[in-house]
Amino acid sequence: MVHGFNFDTEKVISNETDVCVFVNITTDNLNSEPIHHFVIKNSLEVEFNFYDNSQKMSDAMQDIS
């Protein structure tokens, strides 16, 4: 169980085909600022990419296991 989990949308940027969502994720042992990237074609999501600081995420997961 994760206590104090927060997922906040900081900013959304888009054009005709791409949407980037900048978020801030915090828990008791993590503060990360990942980016969610969506590609839209014909009004459908056709691609999703998640960019984060993988080392921060890995370290946080080690702490809770």
C-alpha positions in Angstrom: 0.0 0.0 0.0 1.4 3.4 -1.0 0.5 6.3 1.4 0.5 9.9 0.2 0.4 9.1 -3.5 -0.2 12.2 -5.6 -0.5 12.5 -9.4 -0.8 16.1 -10.6 -1.1 17.3 -14.2 1.3 20.3 -14.5 0.9 21.2 -18.2 -0.7 19.9 -21.5 0.8 20.8 -24.9 -0.7 19.7 -28.2 -0.9 20.2 -31.9 -2.8 18.3 -34.6 -1.3 14.9 -33.9 0.7 15.0 -30.6 -0.3 15.6 -27.0 2.3 15.9 -24.3 1.1 15.8 -20.7 3.6 16.9 -18.1 2.9 15.4 -14.7 4.3 15.4 -11.2 4.1 12.1 -9.2 5.0 12.1 -5.5 4.8 9.4 -2.8 6.5 9.0 0.5 9.8 8.1 -1.2 9.6 9.5 -4.7 9.2 12.8 -6.6 9.2 12.3 -10.3 8.2 14.4 -13.3 7.3 12.1 -16.1 5.9 13.0 -19.5 3.0 11.1 -21.2 3.1 11.5 -25.0 0.1 10.5 -27.1 -0.1 10.4 -30.9 -3.6 10.9 -32.4 -4.7 10.0 -35.9 -8.3 10.1 -37.2 -9.5 11.1 -33.7 -7.9 7.9 -32.2 -5.0 7.3 -30.0 -2.5 5.3 -32.0 0.6 5.6 -29.9 1.5 6.1 -26.2 4.9 6.9 -24.8 5.9 7.3 -21.2 9.1 9.2 -20.3 10.4 9.3 -16.8 13.5 9.3 -14.7 13.9 5.5 -14.6 16.6 5.5 -12.0 14.3 7.4 -9.6 11.5 5.0 -10.2 13.8 2.0 -9.7 15.2 3.3 -6.5 11.7 4.0 -5.1 10.5 0.5 -6.0 13.5 -1.0 -4.2 12.6 1.0 -1.1 9.1 -0.4 -0.8 9.8 -4.0 -1.6 
